[in-house]
Amino acid sequence: MSDSSQPIPELSVVVPVFNEARNLRPLAARLASVLAGLGLSFEVILIDDGSGDETLQTLRELNAADPRFSALSFSRNFGKEIAIAAGLDAARGRAVVVMDADLQHPPEVIPQFVEKWREGYQNIYGRRIGRATDPKLRTMFTRLFYRLIDQFGDVALPEGAGDFRLLDRQAVDALLRMRERARFNKGLFAWIGFKTIGVPFVVERRAFGVSSFNFARLVSFALDGLMSFSSIPLKVWTYVGLAISGVALMMAAWFFIKTIIYGVDLPGYASLMVSIAFFSGVQLLSLGVIGEYIARIFAEVKGRPLYLVAERIGAEPLTKG
């Protein structure tokens, strides 16, 4: 939090932004209308995650029109998860709303978040109803990922929960203590606990543009989530090794008995090559999983800042980075 002498707002809204220039003005108009009706002082912090379009200029214009809309512009693209962390660093409110800039998270749901917050809930998440806006293949893989996390992860992710949520200041301060680089915010939101409740909402279609999360980035994001909150990818190779060793022992016993009864048979070149290729593949795959964990350890121990800010637009100085 900042040491600024400016009045501390009651509500902060954090919005990560990447190439969303066409969505920013409709978003700001809807946010201003909804937040004005809450009877709370507020600030909106938009995090420009190294956009390549007119996003930065649009953010300057929004701040000039309404100083309650401020922005941080990264020196390059650091990713949405890091952008959310930067927004939480900058947020000063007693409660903080996190939402996307593409208007798929309707601002009109925020009053329901605030109502639950006033009832004493500290971690209020938007529970999406249906996935009609997502491609079928993405929906299938999303469901598979959540099943894997629920089955093998260290935390249980609420069904339909995402980044759209309201966090009480106590929950935000808990998140600010977590500075890992390979961030999976959905897992972090669940890990901190606190009094939690879901608010159902219908995901709207993007107003303009297309999602920057292609299939490769989604797979990388899923791996970050699984490896950040589960050691199963490491442990599973113990069981794979035991299973293969058991099969090898049974095969050795079978060949021993067969040799005693029928004598020595001519060795098969094809079976030998298949066996070598199979076990080599298993070894390389297991080493690859270990390498993924080591790469994450390597990134953490270097101690680099999570992000670098190139420009602040009406925003308070940050105490972290």
NORDA-V747868 format. One record per residue. N is the residue number from 1. BURIAL is + if it has 16 or more other C-alpha atoms within 10 Angstrom, else -. Layout:
# NORDA-V747868
n	burial
N	BURIAL
N	BURIAL
This chain:
# NORDA-V747868
n	burial
1	+
2	-
3	-
4	-
5	-
6	-
7	-
8	+
9	+
10	+
11	+
12	+
13	+
14	+
15	+
16	+
17	+
18	+
19	+
20	+
21	+
22	+
23	+
24	+
25	-
26	-
27	+
28	+
29	-
30	+
31	+
32	+
33	-
34	+
35	+
36	-
37	-
38	-
39	-
40	-
41	-
42	+
43	+
44	+
45	+
46	+
47	+
48	+
49	+
50	+
51	+
52	-
53	-
54	-
55	+
56	+
57	-
58	+
59	+
60	+
61	-
62	+
63	+
64	-
65	-
66	-
67	-
68	+
69	+
70	+
71	+
72	+
73	+
74	+
75	-
76	-
77	+
78	-
79	-
80	+
81	+
82	+
83	+
84	+
85	+
86	+
87	+
88	+
89	+
90	+
91	+
92	+
93	+
94	+
95	+
96	+
97	+
98	+
99	+
100	+
101	+
102	+
103	+
104	+
105	+
106	+
107	+
108	-
109	+
110	+
111	-
112	-
113	+
114	+
115	-
116	+
117	+
118	-
119	-
120	-
121	+
122	+
123	+
124	+
125	+
126	+
127	+
128	+
129	-
130	-
131	-
132	-
133	-
134	-
135	-
136	-
137	-
138	-
139	-
140	-
141	-
142	+
143	-
144	-
145	+
146	+
147	-
148	-
149	+
150	-
151	-
152	+
153	+
154	+
155	+
156	+
157	+
158	+
159	-
160	+
161	+
162	+
163	+
164	+
165	+
166	+
167	+
168	+
169	+
170	-
171	+
172	+
173	-
174	-
175	+
176	-
177	-
178	-
179	+
180	+
181	+
182	+
183	+
184	+
185	+
186	+
187	+
188	+
189	+
190	+
191	-
192	-
193	-
194	+
195	-
196	+
197	+
198	+
199	+
200	-
201	+
202	+
203	+
204	-
205	-
206	-
207	-
208	-
209	-
210	-
211	-
212	-
213	-
214	-
215	-
216	-
217	-
218	-
219	-
220	-
221	+
222	+
223	+
224	+
225	+
226	+
227	+
228	+
229	+
230	+
231	-
232	-
233	+
234	-
235	-
236	-
237	+
238	-
239	-
240	-
241	-
242	-
243	-
244	-
245	-
246	-
247	-
248	-
249	-
250	-
251	-
252	-
253	-
254	-
255	+
256	-
257	-
258	-
259	-
260	-
261	-
262	-
263	-
264	-
265	-
266	-
267	-
268	-
269	-
270	-
271	-
272	-
273	-
274	-
275	-
276	-
277	-
278	-
279	-
280	-
281	-
282	-
283	-
284	-
285	-
286	+
287	-
288	-
289	-
290	-
291	-
292	+
293	+
294	-
295	-
296	+
297	-
298	-
299	-
300	+
301	-
302	-
303	-
304	-
305	-
306	+
307	+
308	+
309	+
310	-
311	-
312	+
313	+
314	+
315	+
316	+
317	-
318	+
319	-
320	-
321	-
